[in-house]
Amino acid sequence: MPADRPCPTPFNLAAHVLAGAARHPDKIALAVLSPTRSDRWSYARLEARVRATASGLLAQGGQPGDRVLLRLGNTPDFPVAYLAAIAVGLVPVPTSAQLTTPEISRLIPQIAPRLILAHDGIALPDPAPCPVLTDFDTLADHPPAPYRMGDPDDLAYLVFTSGTSGHPRAVAHAHRAIWARRMMHQGWYGLTSADRLLHAGAFNWTFTLGTGLLDPWSVGATALIPADGLDPKTLPLLLKRHDASIFAAAPGVYRQILRTALPAMPHLRHGLSAGEKLPEPLREHWQQATGTPIHEALGMSECSTFISGSPARPAPHHTLGFPQPGRRIAILDDAGQPVPVAETGALAIQRNDPGLMLGYLTKTGFALPLRGEWFVTGDMVHAQADGSLVYHGRSDDMLNAGGFRVSPQEIERAFAALVGDCAAVSVEVRRDTHVIALAHSSDVAETTLREHAETCLARYKQPRLYARIDALPRGANGKLNRKALPDIIRTAS
């Protein structure tokens, strides 16, 4: 069956995800893992909790289309509440538990929630614009609600972009988004119903929600999630003990794990990585330590992942991989025209790609910014003759050296084997004068770095400034914060 076959109608995202409850009610859908115990949820238990919670939300006066703000921590309450809202036509809005009261308060005019579901200790908007529900057992003390089936293009949920520009935007996705994710099952994961997929992230991270929970459930697999507060160094033991066949994590988690000796993990077939570019030395270290590959994917909130390597078609060395089967992409120049093979341009997604968002939320509906028929992502890539894509960073991360546009990833690749974790950015050294700087945390002497650059980089690509810092700035999910680096480098230099 083609992965991009049109979504059936009528359709409901939650009903699709939880269909396994009818096929194999007693199979374990979810296990929350700690070194001493695990909390197991069968498919029947999971669906019962979701549908009962859905009834509870309706009992609070929720109506189809109303928005439900999720201010939840790292527990199963998060995916249950998310699916419960969708099951009956409400629109969940997951938000990071790390947002402060001022930060979440600034988002309220965009969200306009009808209800807020919250855990103790998670910051709430001030003032609260609607009822706040915290008793999840009482909320689930209702008979199961029927699924509200509808048009696959109906609004299902809202998520916020990372907001590195300082202005987070609400991204609107339709129910069909989960159907479109089927292109990832073989285009990235190699996922089957027999898999046990351990995702290293927290429940309330959208990477975990999609890759770690919804996708495994939609094929009847078992999702394994570490308990709240678990030390990442214990993950290899959990992978071995719970017979995980697929491991998913951001590059920063792989980096932490590889600082210690790893046990044999005989059931592990491969790892998955997303969130930021995976350094090649890290991939190679994992391969040597475990005997398994890491398959990387490029994605964004607006379309999830759509470029990847996979077990069936591994990415050639130093590439992102290939467009997933069924994806509709192009590489465009500044005029919106396709570029020749080997020429760098902006990666774009065709407006009819089934995984593309409905648009950014506006006061009157959704806005899908297009250049002709294309949504331009801002990721800079070039295609090789075999169709694989080489990544050059975000368009706003590209460096300007004497009029030449330089990819920070190209510079980082050149130094990764020598210094490990590193990042190239533009730093203003005096007014209107910028230079390329390389930040790293190694003990390699600057003279060695400069000599190395002369052997492998054109002069205009060579860093003019080298800054040793204790650690690169990263967010809670391990993603590099490039915007914070120039100030850190100036302080360290």
C-alpha angles and dihedrals in degrees: 000000000000112000091224095051108140116273112259120245136257092036142168123190095217093047090052093049094048099042088108089074089075095044099045111004096172098049115109109256097175137018120184105207135212129161092261106032147003132220107221126202120191119212089252093052092046095050093044091053092047095049094043090050089049089057089049091054091052089048087059089062098264115160129197109280094026114130123237116200113214115212096170137144132225101301138103088263086083101063091035092055092043094053093039092059093047092046091067100034099266117134116236119207110199115200133182114273087220094068113114125228093263091047096050091041090058090056095052097087089057095045101040091190125204092199137013122211110201145174123215113268095028114116115251130201115269113250099024106232096205143007116312116215120201106157103087097173091058090044089056095047093101138094115271116279120227116245115260103230118199148134113333088227093059115117110267107171146344127228129181125236115239090262097221087153089061093250112087114203128207112240115207119214130187128225088257089069091087091050090051090053087071085084087070096053094081098006090066117352106041082219125182136168089257094061127110105204118195114198116194095207131094122265092247096059115096092223088059093042094056106030098027102041121006098045096048090046093049090062097037097255127139121259119211118196127179116242118255114285096015115157108244089225089071093058096091090056090051091048089055098040095049097042094240112190098187128033122198125191145135116265091257091062092051087051092054094046093051092059089079135049112273127223122230111278103193097176096050112108101175147328131246126216134189140141097077139008112297111230112235094230089056092051090049093047091053091048091052094045098045107018089234131107129237116228112207129205135195117215146141139209090261095060109003111226120340106155118060152132117244141186089261093048114017118202114257114246115291094008135108092231127240139317106273113255108275096024118129110214141151138185110231138192124223090277092055095253125131113261125225121262111284093022118115119240143144117291111236136187122217113245092240095054101129093226097053118112124256086240143270114312114256134175090265103035133291131337119204107190109214139178099211105307094342138092104211111216101196092236112128116218143149128214124233124216091263092055096255118134128231115210122228100176133254118324090241090050094055112117125227115218114178091326094315120116109229128192113230088210091060091055092044092051089053092056102032097092090050103043106012114215110036142145134205120213140157115259126192106227094177135355111310091353118112129177134185111258130190118210118198140154100220130111094235111134119249091237089057091049093051092048090049092051091053090057099050111021134061110249094252089055095050116106114248092198130045120193125187110207131173094247138343113259110257135172126237091277092052095254116148114251100215094174091063094051103079093060091045091050093049090051093048096046 
